[in-house]
Structures are given as structure tokens and as C-alpha cells.
Amino acid sequence: MSNPTIKEEALEYHKFPKAGKIEIRTTKSFKNKKDLSLAYTPGVAYACEEIKNNPQDAFLYTAKRNLVAVISNGTAVLGLGNIGALASKPVMEGKAVLFKEFAKVDAFDIEVNENDIDRFCEIVKAISPTFGGVNLEDIKAPECFAIEERLAEELDIPVMHDDQHGTAIITTAALINASEILNIKFEDMKIVIIGAGAAAIASANMYKELGVTNIVMFDSKGVLNKKRDDLNRYKKAFISDFQDMNEAFKDANMVLGLSKPNSFTKEHLALMSEEPIVFTLANPTPELFPEDVKSVRPNAIIATGRSDFNNQVNNVLGFPFIFRGALDVQALKINMSMKLAAANAIATLAKEPITDEIREIFGELEFGKEYIIPTPFDKRLMVEVSSAVAKSAFESGLTRVKNYNHEEYKESLRRSINI
């Protein structure tokens, strides 16, 4: 956070030519008296009456069908911590930009100055009729778990806390491909997770869905084991019999770092298998840099959260397209099946030959240790991930849309982005 050049450029970017990164534009003609009579009084009353008689018609006559709320209370913002609702607004605006630019989803950023779980949930529930989906963002653990669980249960639109599930979905996609490259079965894997916050717990839950049973998790106080009497119910789900880091890292196949720099070391990596999977995702400074990993385990498969190294774990590979698919079938929820569908679609796309457009940006990329997940600029993500999520939602019986044709939907997505 100390680069003066980037700071100056960033502040200029956010300030000019007008403050902020988003604005609202009309989608209908509004040039004459007739347009006024249709957009507002008296014509608007007819749309209101239709929705009053059939609430589902809101998806026909309003922007609800393509509108997501990006909601935060600012208690866990990026690497900045608890900076409050107002200071989180630039990040939430940025999230709205990503929704629009990557998946053509409209998003309102909403900063809620409330830390109490009950009151926060009541606020979100009260404004939920406006939206087709809710993206919770940058809310600290463990409150984020309770908030998402409650809202997902009580609302009839998809709710997802991206800090949990976005990271989980992308690391799961990367793990699927890494395990294939190494020819190791999920049920045979030993995975060490450094960090026990929202993303770590969500990732571990998804790995369980893949078939991983041997997971050792650490928080800032050490290993989650039976000796600990300070664990919340989310951490208790990952209690193991291990006593320390050396024991945990012994012959481990994977380490997932979601903590801070140097929270594990090269000495720990030396205890792992000869070809380990090392996801060192602390940002902007990873737990260990790739060159440090390779100095100990040159055959490792490495991913970071940074754009200047191969295999960037970036949530933008997932959340815009997950909501795109969920919105298009008017999903009621985002369930585990939909998340796994997204992960598998992302993993599969990495095995496809890259496009000329990607080649011009990144050079030649081919599925292997240095390319296990697609780049965020692969336009095909919208087609593959959105359609996989939509299909899963429909097959789960969680959609208002009753007639879904998978190939027709994929083709409509291709047309929308000209591929």
C-alpha cells in the first residue's frame, strides 16, 4: 500500500472525469411526451398492477431480472480489515464494475452501517424486493456465515458471500486440474489449510464434496484439534488429530494458504510430497513466493492470488458468471451443486485450446502445471460457467423458469459476447 505512483494514479482514476466508477442509465426511449406517459404516469401504473396481481411479473417489467445487490458492512475489506461501511464503497463499486464488464450483470453497491447480525439481515431482507440476487462482500467471519445462512434460507433470490464461495470455487477448479495432472485421487489426498476464515472454511467444505477426507486446518492460534476449547461451530467441523505444523505437513499433497506472509515456510514444504500442490494466496504478498516454493519443490504446482504469476486464483473467474446463470433462470438459491458445476466448468475450460485473443495478451498457454485455470479475460467463461450454473439450478428444481434448453441458452450467451 506504499507505492506513491500507483496511489496517485488510483486516486485520479476514481476522481475524474466524474467521481466514482458507476452510474445509472436509462434503457428505454425517453425523448417525447409519449415516452414520458409510458415511463411514468399514467403508463407505469399498468406495470404496477400486473406485479401486484402476480409478483413474479417483476421479472418481466422491471430491472430486477438482471440486478444484483453488492452488500457490505465493511468489516473485512480486502487487506484493509474493518474499515467501515463508507470506506468500503470504492471496493463495492469496483465489484459492480466487474459484474457489468465481465457478465453484463447490473449491480448496485449498498454499504450498510450495521454490524449486528440480526439488524443487518433485517435490512437486507427489507430491500431485497429490488434485486434478483444478493452478493455479500467483505463481511468478517464468523458473522458472515450466520448472515449468509439466514439470508439464503429466508430470501427467494440467490444469495452468495463471494469471499467464502468465490475463492472456494476457483481453488476447487484449480485442485480438480492439479490432481488430474498429478494423477492423484481426492480420497488419497492430505490437504493442509493455513487460515480458518470464511474462504478457508468454504474451500474445505467444497474439497469434502470432491471426496477429500484428510484436511488439517490451522488458525492464528494453531491446529484445529480436540485440545482446543475456543472453536466456533464452523471450525469444529475441521478438528483433526494432528498436533503441530511439522506433523501436518509431513507427506501432505497440498497446502492452501489463506493467511499472511510466512505463515508457513520452505522448511514445511520440504516435508511435503515431491510434487505438491501449493496455493499461496495471501494478497498482495503471498505466504511464500513461487520462486521460494520452487527452490524447495521444483516440481510443485503453484497458484497465487496475483496477476503477475501463473495460475492466478481470481474470484472474477466465478462470481459474475455464477450470478449471470442464476439470474437468467430466475434461481431461488445458489446451492452446492451449482457451485460445483461452476468449478467443473472453469476446470474444463482450462483444457481447451486458448483463443487468439488470449494468445495476444498472454502468449502461448497450454494445459499443464503452469496453466491449470483460465485467465479472467477468457470470454468463454461467460458461456461455460453461466450455462453450467443455470443447468444445475434447473435440474435442482430451484428456478422460476420452467422451460430451459441448455444448448439454446449457451448459444444466446455466445451471441451476447460475439463469439
KOLSELO-63789 format. One record per residue (C-alpha): residue in three letters; residue number from 1; y, x, z. Coordinates in steps of 0.001 Angstrom, whole numbers, plus 500000, padded with zeros to 6 digits. Each point is the difference from the previous one (the first is absolute). Example, Ala and Ser with C-alpha at 12.3 -4.5 7.8 and 13.67 -1.06 7.14 Angstrom:
% residues 2
+------+-----+--------+--------+--------+
! code ! pos !      y !      x !      z !
+------+-----+--------+--------+--------+
!  ala !   1 ! 495500 ! 512300 ! 507800 !
!  ser !   2 ! 503440 ! 501370 ! 499340 !
+------+-----+--------+--------+--------+
***
This chain:
% residues 419
+------+-----+--------+--------+--------+
! code ! pos !      y !      x !      z !
+------+-----+--------+--------+--------+
!  met !   1 ! 500000 ! 500000 ! 500000 !
!  ser !   2 ! 502316 ! 503037 ! 499860 !
!  asn !   3 ! 500516 ! 500545 ! 496246 !
!  pro !   4 ! 503777 ! 499577 ! 499498 !
!  thr !   5 ! 499768 ! 499698 ! 496208 !
!  ile !   6 ! 497445 ! 497206 ! 500081 !
!  lys !   7 ! 501898 ! 498282 ! 502818 !
!  glu !   8 ! 503197 ! 499953 ! 497988 !
!  glu !   9 ! 498240 ! 498758 ! 496866 !
!  ala !  10 ! 498148 ! 497321 ! 501951 !
!  leu !  11 ! 503139 ! 498679 ! 501651 !
!  glu !  12 ! 501804 ! 499912 ! 496652 !
!  tyr !  13 ! 497011 ! 498205 ! 498476 !
!  his !  14 ! 500057 ! 497320 ! 502677 !
!  lys !  15 ! 503791 ! 499565 ! 499932 !
!  phe !  16 ! 500934 ! 499898 ! 496306 !
!  pro !  17 ! 500640 ! 498210 ! 497677 !
!  lys !  18 ! 499496 ! 497262 ! 502596 !
!  ala !  19 ! 498596 ! 500143 ! 503510 !
!  gly !  20 ! 496229 ! 499681 ! 500384 !
!  lys !  21 ! 497127 ! 499939 ! 497509 !
!  ile !  22 ! 499415 ! 496305 ! 499239 !
!  glu !  23 ! 501889 ! 496889 ! 498902 !
!  ile !  24 ! 499264 ! 496375 ! 499090 !
!  arg !  25 ! 500234 ! 498732 ! 496428 !
!  thr !  26 ! 499572 ! 496522 ! 498580 !
!  thr !  27 ! 497021 ! 499253 ! 497759 !
!  lys !  28 ! 501332 ! 496890 ! 498248 !
!  ser !  29 ! 502871 ! 499291 ! 497644 !
!  phe !  30 ! 503218 ! 499286 ! 501907 !
!  lys !  31 ! 502777 ! 499792 ! 497445 !
!  asn !  32 ! 501253 ! 496425 ! 499871 !
!  lys !  33 ! 500311 ! 496634 ! 501731 !
!  lys !  34 ! 496478 ! 498972 ! 499006 !
!  asp !  35 ! 498499 ! 503127 ! 501526 !
!  leu !  36 ! 501924 ! 499320 ! 503216 !
!  ser !  37 ! 498638 ! 496462 ! 500159 !
!  leu !  38 ! 496437 ! 501294 ! 499603 !
!  ala !  39 ! 500243 ! 503007 ! 502304 !
!  tyr !  40 ! 501757 ! 498138 ! 502775 !
!  thr !  41 ! 501068 ! 496423 ! 500469 !
!  pro !  42 ! 498696 ! 497585 ! 498839 !
!  gly !  43 ! 497055 ! 501642 ! 498223 !
!  val !  44 ! 498795 ! 502117 ! 502903 !
!  ala !  45 ! 499209 ! 496867 ! 501988 !
!  tyr !  46 ! 497089 ! 499199 ! 497679 !
!  ala !  47 ! 498346 ! 503343 ! 500744 !
!  cys !  48 ! 500547 ! 499410 ! 503712 !
!  glu !  49 ! 498359 ! 496576 ! 499802 !
!  glu !  50 ! 496984 ! 501393 ! 498153 !
!  ile !  51 ! 499506 ! 502636 ! 502690 !
!  lys !  52 ! 500482 ! 497439 ! 502774 !
!  asn !  53 ! 497229 ! 497885 ! 498483 !
!  asn !  54 ! 497759 ! 502992 ! 499277 !
!  pro !  55 ! 500878 ! 503229 ! 501855 !
!  gln !  56 ! 497853 ! 502055 ! 497620 !
!  asp !  57 ! 502508 ! 499220 ! 497248 !
!  ala !  58 ! 502272 ! 502592 ! 501600 !
!  phe !  59 ! 497920 ! 502481 ! 498005 !
!  leu !  60 ! 501000 ! 498133 ! 496809 !
!  tyr !  61 ! 503691 ! 499424 ! 500566 !
!  thr !  62 ! 501211 ! 502926 ! 502138 !
!  ala !  63 ! 499841 ! 503780 ! 500156 !
!  lys !  64 ! 497475 ! 499768 ! 502858 !
!  arg !  65 ! 497155 ! 500754 ! 497577 !
!  asn !  66 ! 501306 ! 503529 ! 499372 !
!  leu !  67 ! 501846 ! 500815 ! 503208 !
!  val !  68 ! 498866 ! 502278 ! 502829 !
!  ala !  69 ! 501742 ! 500575 ! 503315 !
!  val !  70 ! 500164 ! 503652 ! 501069 !
!  ile !  71 ! 500383 ! 499608 ! 503755 !
!  ser !  72 ! 500509 ! 502642 ! 502691 !
!  asn !  73 ! 501412 ! 500381 ! 503479 !
!  gly !  74 ! 500548 ! 503727 ! 499445 !
!  thr !  75 ! 497725 ! 501192 ! 502791 !
!  ala !  76 ! 497988 ! 502532 ! 497942 !
!  val !  77 ! 501999 ! 501008 ! 496930 !
!  leu !  78 ! 498521 ! 502733 ! 497795 !
!  gly !  79 ! 500346 ! 503247 ! 501950 !
!  leu !  80 ! 503070 ! 498708 ! 501826 !
!  gly !  81 ! 498314 ! 497975 ! 502725 !
!  asn !  82 ! 501647 ! 497103 ! 501830 !
!  ile !  83 ! 503415 ! 499969 ! 498336 !
!  gly !  84 ! 500553 ! 496260 ! 500214 !
!  ala !  85 ! 500179 ! 497142 ! 497544 !
!  leu !  86 ! 503366 ! 500757 ! 498397 !
!  ala !  87 ! 499297 ! 503686 ! 499397 !
!  ser !  88 ! 496710 ! 499045 ! 498344 !
!  lys !  89 ! 501773 ! 497997 ! 497298 !
!  pro !  90 ! 500200 ! 502819 ! 497396 !
!  val !  91 ! 496224 ! 500430 ! 500254 !
!  met !  92 ! 499357 ! 496278 ! 499661 !
!  glu !  93 ! 502335 ! 499815 ! 497000 !
!  gly !  94 ! 498041 ! 502905 ! 498541 !
!  lys !  95 ! 496771 ! 498081 ! 500509 !
!  ala !  96 ! 501530 ! 497066 ! 498124 !
!  val !  97 ! 500861 ! 502362 ! 497148 !
!  leu !  98 ! 496390 ! 501201 ! 499812 !
!  phe !  99 ! 498709 ! 496435 ! 499880 !
!  lys ! 100 ! 502316 ! 499186 ! 497112 !
!  glu ! 101 ! 499707 ! 503201 ! 497984 !
!  phe ! 102 ! 496250 ! 500441 ! 500274 !
!  ala ! 103 ! 498706 ! 496418 ! 499990 !
!  lys ! 104 ! 502882 ! 497688 ! 499033 !
!  val ! 105 ! 499850 ! 498355 ! 503420 !
!  asp ! 106 ! 503283 ! 498809 ! 501500 !
!  ala ! 107 ! 500537 ! 500930 ! 503618 !
!  phe ! 108 ! 502575 ! 499278 ! 502683 !
!  asp ! 109 ! 500358 ! 502572 ! 502755 !
!  ile ! 110 ! 500328 ! 498366 ! 503416 !
!  glu ! 111 ! 500791 ! 502080 ! 503068 !
!  val ! 112 ! 499198 ! 498167 ! 503224 !
!  asn ! 113 ! 501653 ! 501234 ! 503187 !
!  glu ! 114 ! 497109 ! 498979 ! 502241 !
!  asn ! 115 ! 497264 ! 502043 ! 501665 !
!  asp ! 116 ! 498258 ! 497246 ! 501952 !
!  ile ! 117 ! 496770 ! 499051 ! 498211 !
!  asp ! 118 ! 500251 ! 496262 ! 500639 !
!  arg ! 119 ! 503637 ! 499690 ! 498979 !
!  phe ! 120 ! 499541 ! 502236 ! 496949 !
!  cys ! 121 ! 497098 ! 497868 ! 498778 !
!  glu ! 122 ! 501956 ! 496790 ! 500560 !
!  ile ! 123 ! 502889 ! 501358 ! 497923 !
!  val ! 124 ! 497733 ! 500966 ! 497126 !
!  lys ! 125 ! 498186 ! 496665 ! 500132 !
!  ala ! 126 ! 503296 ! 498135 ! 499972 !
!  ile ! 127 ! 501193 ! 501662 ! 496774 !
!  ser ! 128 ! 496605 ! 500119 ! 498292 !
!  pro ! 129 ! 500534 ! 496906 ! 497784 !
!  thr ! 130 ! 502346 ! 502155 ! 497902 !
!  phe ! 131 ! 497299 ! 502420 ! 498945 !
!  gly ! 132 ! 496723 ! 500314 ! 498142 !
!  gly ! 133 ! 498946 ! 502980 ! 502122 !
!  val ! 134 ! 501026 ! 502159 ! 502960 !
!  asn ! 135 ! 499918 ! 503810 ! 499981 !
!  leu ! 136 ! 500363 ! 501247 ! 503563 !
!  glu ! 137 ! 501430 ! 503494 ! 500144 !
!  asp ! 138 ! 500680 ! 502769 ! 502496 !
!  ile ! 139 ! 498998 ! 498153 ! 503176 !
!  lys ! 140 ! 498517 ! 502197 ! 502691 !
!  ala ! 141 ! 496453 ! 499837 ! 501311 !
!  pro ! 142 ! 498426 ! 498262 ! 501820 !
!  glu ! 143 ! 502500 ! 497155 ! 499569 !
!  cys ! 144 ! 499511 ! 500069 ! 496233 !
!  phe ! 145 ! 496329 ! 499031 ! 500366 !
!  ala ! 146 ! 500743 ! 496912 ! 502077 !
!  ile ! 147 ! 502903 ! 498975 ! 497756 !
!  glu ! 148 ! 497995 ! 500260 ! 496795 !
!  glu ! 149 ! 496965 ! 498247 ! 501479 !
!  arg ! 150 ! 502081 ! 497089 ! 501246 !
!  leu ! 151 ! 502066 ! 499541 ! 496855 !
!  ala ! 152 ! 496985 ! 500328 ! 497699 !
!  glu ! 153 ! 498234 ! 497312 ! 502039 !
!  glu ! 154 ! 502919 ! 497580 ! 500284 !
!  leu ! 155 ! 501668 ! 500280 ! 496574 !
!  asp ! 156 ! 498605 ! 498679 ! 496715 !
!  ile ! 157 ! 501370 ! 502889 ! 497924 !
!  pro ! 158 ! 498673 ! 503582 ! 499790 !
!  val ! 159 ! 501154 ! 502319 ! 502784 !
!  met ! 160 ! 499393 ! 503751 ! 499975 !
!  his ! 161 ! 501307 ! 502836 ! 502140 !
!  asp ! 162 ! 500237 ! 502731 ! 497409 !
!  asp ! 163 ! 500161 ! 502879 ! 502476 !
!  gln ! 164 ! 496486 ! 499003 ! 501036 !
!  his ! 165 ! 498287 ! 498763 ! 496905 !
!  gly ! 166 ! 501926 ! 501758 ! 497249 !
!  thr ! 167 ! 498979 ! 503389 ! 501316 !
!  ala ! 168 ! 496487 ! 498757 ! 500748 !
!  ile ! 169 ! 499515 ! 498673 ! 496469 !
!  ile ! 170 ! 501217 ! 503159 ! 498281 !
!  thr ! 171 ! 498005 ! 502363 ! 502230 !
!  thr ! 172 ! 496954 ! 497791 ! 499483 !
!  ala ! 173 ! 500416 ! 500280 ! 496226 !
!  ala ! 174 ! 500294 ! 503771 ! 500355 !
!  leu ! 175 ! 496966 ! 500140 ! 502303 !
!  ile ! 176 ! 497910 ! 497959 ! 497553 !
!  asn ! 177 ! 500650 ! 502536 ! 497252 !
!  ala ! 178 ! 499758 ! 503073 ! 502218 !
!  ser ! 179 ! 496606 ! 498918 ! 501298 !
!  glu ! 180 ! 498820 ! 499435 ! 496431 !
!  ile ! 181 ! 501136 ! 503452 ! 498926 !
!  leu ! 182 ! 498206 ! 501564 ! 502980 !
!  asn ! 183 ! 496973 ! 497724 ! 499590 !
!  ile ! 184 ! 499996 ! 498962 ! 503653 !
!  lys ! 185 ! 499196 ! 496515 ! 501243 !
!  phe ! 186 ! 502406 ! 498221 ! 502325 !
!  glu ! 187 ! 497297 ! 499387 ! 502575 !
!  asp ! 188 ! 499363 ! 503763 ! 500164 !
!  met ! 189 ! 503624 ! 500945 ! 500572 !
!  lys ! 190 ! 501655 ! 501216 ! 503162 !
!  ile ! 191 ! 503734 ! 499287 ! 499944 !
!  val ! 192 ! 502596 ! 501337 ! 502426 !
!  ile ! 193 ! 503277 ! 498096 ! 500201 !
!  ile ! 194 ! 502994 ! 501712 ! 501605 !
!  gly ! 195 ! 502370 ! 497253 ! 501063 !
!  ala ! 196 ! 499267 ! 496544 ! 501362 !
!  gly ! 197 ! 502962 ! 497972 ! 498839 !
!  ala ! 198 ! 500203 ! 497104 ! 497565 !
!  ala ! 199 ! 498944 ! 501882 ! 496855 !
!  ala ! 200 ! 497216 ! 501906 ! 501748 !
!  ile ! 201 ! 498362 ! 496937 ! 501486 !
!  ala ! 202 ! 500303 ! 497992 ! 496778 !
!  ser ! 203 ! 498524 ! 502905 ! 498022 !
!  ala ! 204 ! 497094 ! 500334 ! 502417 !
!  asn ! 205 ! 499294 ! 496285 ! 499726 !
!  met ! 206 ! 499839 ! 500248 ! 496212 !
!  tyr ! 207 ! 497717 ! 503034 ! 500173 !
!  lys ! 208 ! 497671 ! 497943 ! 502159 !
!  glu ! 209 ! 499941 ! 497387 ! 497245 !
!  leu ! 210 ! 498872 ! 502721 ! 497585 !
!  gly ! 211 ! 497100 ! 500837 ! 502284 !
!  val ! 212 ! 501363 ! 502914 ! 502044 !
!  thr ! 213 ! 498669 ! 499865 ! 503559 !
!  asn ! 214 ! 500838 ! 503448 ! 501412 !
!  ile ! 215 ! 503761 ! 499960 ! 500647 !
!  val ! 216 ! 501687 ! 502132 ! 502661 !
!  met ! 217 ! 503622 ! 499095 ! 500729 !
!  phe ! 218 ! 502680 ! 501895 ! 501915 !
!  asp ! 219 ! 503346 ! 498855 ! 501348 !
!  ser ! 220 ! 502704 ! 502141 ! 501605 !
!  lys ! 221 ! 497976 ! 500199 ! 503219 !
!  gly ! 222 ! 496716 ! 501055 ! 498432 !
!  val ! 223 ! 496758 ! 498523 ! 498776 !
!  leu ! 224 ! 499389 ! 496285 ! 500435 !
!  asn ! 225 ! 496884 ! 500043 ! 502158 !
!  lys ! 226 ! 498376 ! 498185 ! 502898 !
!  lys ! 227 ! 501886 ! 502043 ! 502583 !
!  arg ! 228 ! 503343 ! 498535 ! 498929 !
!  asp ! 229 ! 501343 ! 497049 ! 502000 !
!  asp ! 230 ! 503331 ! 499761 ! 498156 !
!  leu ! 231 ! 498850 ! 498602 ! 496652 !
!  asn ! 232 ! 501153 ! 496713 ! 498507 !
!  arg ! 233 ! 497467 ! 497731 ! 498326 !
!  tyr ! 234 ! 500733 ! 501396 ! 496551 !
!  lys ! 235 ! 499226 ! 503550 ! 501101 !
!  lys ! 236 ! 496957 ! 498920 ! 502000 !
!  ala ! 237 ! 498319 ! 499032 ! 496732 !
!  phe ! 238 ! 499766 ! 503726 ! 499210 !
!  ile ! 239 ! 498697 ! 501471 ! 503223 !
!  ser ! 240 ! 497496 ! 502798 ! 499367 !
!  asp ! 241 ! 497890 ! 502360 ! 502087 !
!  phe ! 242 ! 501884 ! 503130 ! 498911 !
!  gln ! 243 ! 501906 ! 502025 ! 502576 !
!  asp ! 244 ! 502367 ! 502290 ! 498093 !
!  met ! 245 ! 501293 ! 501011 ! 496569 !
!  asn ! 246 ! 497604 ! 502870 ! 499453 !
!  glu ! 247 ! 497028 ! 497727 ! 500565 !
!  ala ! 248 ! 501504 ! 497334 ! 497781 !
!  phe ! 249 ! 500762 ! 502348 ! 497100 !
!  lys ! 250 ! 496557 ! 501624 ! 500085 !
!  asp ! 251 ! 498376 ! 499232 ! 496605 !
!  ala ! 252 ! 502495 ! 497183 ! 499326 !
!  asn ! 253 ! 500254 ! 498870 ! 496387 !
!  met ! 254 ! 503554 ! 498714 ! 500153 !
!  val ! 255 ! 503166 ! 500207 ! 502032 !
!  leu ! 256 ! 502748 ! 497426 ! 499641 !
!  gly ! 257 ! 503296 ! 501258 ! 501391 !
!  leu ! 258 ! 502508 ! 497303 ! 500914 !
!  ser ! 259 ! 501756 ! 501857 ! 502747 !
!  lys ! 260 ! 502392 ! 502963 ! 499943 !
!  pro ! 261 ! 500062 ! 503647 ! 498825 !
!  asn ! 262 ! 497379 ! 502264 ! 501581 !
!  ser ! 263 ! 498192 ! 497165 ! 501767 !
!  phe ! 264 ! 496872 ! 501646 ! 498605 !
!  thr ! 265 ! 499628 ! 503594 ! 498886 !
!  lys ! 266 ! 498259 ! 502302 ! 497549 !
!  glu ! 267 ! 497573 ! 500857 ! 502780 !
!  his ! 268 ! 498976 ! 496352 ! 500134 !
!  leu ! 269 ! 499509 ! 499910 ! 496234 !
!  ala ! 270 ! 497744 ! 503020 ! 500256 !
!  leu ! 271 ! 497628 ! 497866 ! 502061 !
!  met ! 272 ! 499696 ! 497347 ! 497294 !
!  ser ! 273 ! 497562 ! 499755 ! 497112 !
!  glu ! 274 ! 500382 ! 502497 ! 497147 !
!  glu ! 275 ! 501582 ! 497385 ! 497711 !
!  pro ! 276 ! 502022 ! 497784 ! 502312 !
!  ile ! 277 ! 502377 ! 497181 ! 499139 !
!  val ! 278 ! 503366 ! 500812 ! 501568 !
!  phe ! 279 ! 502679 ! 497314 ! 499918 !
!  thr ! 280 ! 502982 ! 501599 ! 501704 !
!  leu ! 281 ! 502514 ! 497187 ! 499818 !
!  ala ! 282 ! 502750 ! 500689 ! 502523 !
!  asn ! 283 ! 503340 ! 499741 ! 498194 !
!  pro ! 284 ! 502085 ! 501836 ! 499033 !
!  thr ! 285 ! 498132 ! 502922 ! 501583 !
!  pro ! 286 ! 496211 ! 499575 ! 499862 !
!  glu ! 287 ! 497724 ! 500980 ! 502858 !
!  leu ! 288 ! 498914 ! 502907 ! 497816 !
!  phe ! 289 ! 501299 ! 500923 ! 496558 !
!  pro ! 290 ! 497480 ! 500097 ! 497137 !
!  glu ! 291 ! 500172 ! 503785 ! 499772 !
!  asp ! 292 ! 499060 ! 500236 ! 503678 !
!  val ! 293 ! 497054 ! 497682 ! 499444 !
!  lys ! 294 ! 498783 ! 501990 ! 497006 !
!  ser ! 295 ! 500261 ! 503290 ! 501869 !
!  val ! 296 ! 497202 ! 498744 ! 502244 !
!  arg ! 297 ! 498191 ! 497496 ! 497776 !
!  pro ! 298 ! 500739 ! 500875 ! 496361 !
!  asn ! 299 ! 497718 ! 497229 ! 498709 !
!  ala ! 300 ! 501667 ! 497248 ! 502006 !
!  ile ! 301 ! 501295 ! 496776 ! 498461 !
!  ile ! 302 ! 503570 ! 499730 ! 501246 !
!  ala ! 303 ! 502512 ! 497171 ! 500047 !
!  thr ! 304 ! 503485 ! 499896 ! 501504 !
!  gly ! 305 ! 502797 ! 497472 ! 500233 !
!  arg ! 306 ! 502315 ! 502154 ! 497897 !
!  ser ! 307 ! 500845 ! 499734 ! 496319 !
!  asp ! 308 ! 500050 ! 503772 ! 499463 !
!  phe ! 309 ! 496252 ! 500405 ! 500550 !
!  asn ! 310 ! 496988 ! 498512 ! 498227 !
!  asn ! 311 ! 498452 ! 496792 ! 501329 !
!  gln ! 312 ! 503029 ! 498368 ! 501572 !
!  val ! 313 ! 499047 ! 497142 ! 502313 !
!  asn ! 314 ! 502892 ! 497674 ! 499258 !
!  asn ! 315 ! 499987 ! 496367 ! 501116 !
!  val ! 316 ! 501817 ! 499021 ! 496827 !
!  leu ! 317 ! 496629 ! 500301 ! 498263 !
!  gly ! 318 ! 499017 ! 496856 ! 501845 !
!  phe ! 319 ! 502418 ! 497603 ! 501629 !
!  pro ! 320 ! 502079 ! 498892 ! 496966 !
!  phe ! 321 ! 496901 ! 499138 ! 498017 !
!  ile ! 322 ! 498145 ! 498443 ! 502917 !
!  phe ! 323 ! 502853 ! 497562 ! 500482 !
!  arg ! 324 ! 500320 ! 499534 ! 496224 !
!  gly ! 325 ! 496412 ! 498772 ! 499810 !
!  ala ! 326 ! 500255 ! 497964 ! 503203 !
!  leu ! 327 ! 503184 ! 498262 ! 498850 !
!  asp ! 328 ! 498667 ! 499192 ! 496555 !
!  val ! 329 ! 497068 ! 498018 ! 501393 !
!  gln ! 330 ! 502092 ! 498672 ! 502903 !
!  ala ! 331 ! 497714 ! 501579 ! 502566 !
!  leu ! 332 ! 499957 ! 498722 ! 503562 !
!  lys ! 333 ! 499068 ! 503362 ! 501520 !
!  ile ! 334 ! 499158 ! 503616 ! 499251 !
!  asn ! 335 ! 496501 ! 500615 ! 501322 !
!  met ! 336 ! 497750 ! 503048 ! 500199 !
!  ser ! 337 ! 498282 ! 499093 ! 496743 !
!  met ! 338 ! 503348 ! 500114 ! 498182 !
!  lys ! 339 ! 500882 ! 503336 ! 501572 !
!  leu ! 340 ! 496666 ! 501507 ! 498990 !
!  ala ! 341 ! 500439 ! 498596 ! 496497 !
!  ala ! 342 ! 503350 ! 501776 ! 499795 !
!  ala ! 343 ! 498501 ! 503270 ! 501249 !
!  asn ! 344 ! 497145 ! 499862 ! 497511 !
!  ala ! 345 ! 502367 ! 499197 ! 497133 !
!  ile ! 346 ! 502194 ! 502976 ! 500881 !
!  ala ! 347 ! 496951 ! 502258 ! 500265 !
!  thr ! 348 ! 498628 ! 498825 ! 496661 !
!  leu ! 349 ! 503299 ! 500537 ! 498186 !
!  ala ! 350 ! 499973 ! 503692 ! 500968 !
!  lys ! 351 ! 496828 ! 500406 ! 497937 !
!  glu ! 352 ! 501635 ! 498636 ! 496844 !
!  pro ! 353 ! 501635 ! 502365 ! 497482 !
!  ile ! 354 ! 503709 ! 500279 ! 500743 !
!  thr ! 355 ! 502605 ! 498526 ! 497675 !
!  asp ! 356 ! 502360 ! 502031 ! 497835 !
!  glu ! 357 ! 502860 ! 498880 ! 502228 !
!  ile ! 358 ! 498329 ! 501458 ! 503089 !
!  arg ! 359 ! 499101 ! 503158 ! 498101 !
!  glu ! 360 ! 503659 ! 500553 ! 499111 !
!  ile ! 361 ! 501008 ! 499781 ! 503657 !
!  phe ! 362 ! 497151 ! 501808 ! 501737 !
!  gly ! 363 ! 498186 ! 501942 ! 497319 !
!  glu ! 364 ! 496255 ! 499719 ! 499503 !
!  leu ! 365 ! 498160 ! 498196 ! 502792 !
!  glu ! 366 ! 496267 ! 499446 ! 500188 !
!  phe ! 367 ! 497890 ! 498381 ! 502692 !
!  gly ! 368 ! 498866 ! 502639 ! 502470 !
!  lys ! 369 ! 500971 ! 501667 ! 503243 !
!  glu ! 370 ! 503631 ! 500420 ! 498931 !
!  tyr ! 371 ! 500309 ! 496427 ! 498733 !
!  ile ! 372 ! 498199 ! 497406 ! 502118 !
!  ile ! 373 ! 502658 ! 497263 ! 499978 !
!  pro ! 374 ! 502428 ! 498872 ! 497282 !
!  thr ! 375 ! 503675 ! 500890 ! 499955 !
!  pro ! 376 ! 502519 ! 497342 ! 501076 !
!  phe ! 377 ! 501371 ! 499939 ! 496453 !
!  asp ! 378 ! 496785 ! 498803 ! 498398 !
!  lys ! 379 ! 501002 ! 496579 ! 498647 !
!  arg ! 380 ! 496371 ! 498954 ! 499852 !
!  leu ! 381 ! 500014 ! 499611 ! 503791 !
!  met ! 382 ! 501755 ! 496673 ! 499592 !
!  val ! 383 ! 497290 ! 498724 ! 497706 !
!  glu ! 384 ! 496962 ! 501333 ! 501839 !
!  val ! 385 ! 501029 ! 499632 ! 503637 !
!  ser ! 386 ! 501804 ! 496672 ! 499671 !
!  ser ! 387 ! 497144 ! 498413 ! 498075 !
!  ala ! 388 ! 497381 ! 501350 ! 502415 !
!  val ! 389 ! 501900 ! 498525 ! 502950 !
!  ala ! 390 ! 500555 ! 496679 ! 498232 !
!  lys ! 391 ! 496322 ! 499722 ! 499099 !
!  ser ! 392 ! 498899 ! 500836 ! 503536 !
!  ala ! 393 ! 502411 ! 497452 ! 501479 !
!  phe ! 394 ! 498739 ! 497317 ! 497626 !
!  glu ! 395 ! 496354 ! 500789 ! 500695 !
!  ser ! 396 ! 500747 ! 499919 ! 503744 !
!  gly ! 397 ! 501349 ! 496461 ! 499671 !
!  leu ! 398 ! 503437 ! 501082 ! 501229 !
!  thr ! 399 ! 502166 ! 498844 ! 497086 !
!  arg ! 400 ! 502025 ! 496926 ! 499156 !
!  val ! 401 ! 499383 ! 500720 ! 496328 !
!  lys ! 402 ! 496758 ! 498200 ! 499141 !
!  asn ! 403 ! 499462 ! 501231 ! 496443 !
!  tyr ! 404 ! 499842 ! 503772 ! 499689 !
!  asn ! 405 ! 498970 ! 501889 ! 496878 !
!  his ! 406 ! 499707 ! 503677 ! 500799 !
!  glu ! 407 ! 500282 ! 501390 ! 496474 !
!  glu ! 408 ! 502900 ! 497716 ! 499111 !
!  tyr ! 409 ! 501833 ! 501091 ! 503126 !
!  lys ! 410 ! 499429 ! 503691 ! 499234 !
!  glu ! 411 ! 501301 ! 499473 ! 496487 !
!  ser ! 412 ! 503129 ! 498282 ! 501328 !
!  leu ! 413 ! 500621 ! 503000 ! 502259 !
!  arg ! 414 ! 499593 ! 502379 ! 497064 !
!  arg ! 415 ! 502516 ! 498030 ! 497988 !
!  ser ! 416 ! 502478 ! 499978 ! 502852 !
!  ile ! 417 ! 500138 ! 503809 ! 500038 !
!  asn ! 418 ! 499412 ! 500556 ! 496278 !
!  ile ! 419 ! 496680 ! 501822 ! 500112 !
+------+-----+--------+--------+--------+
***
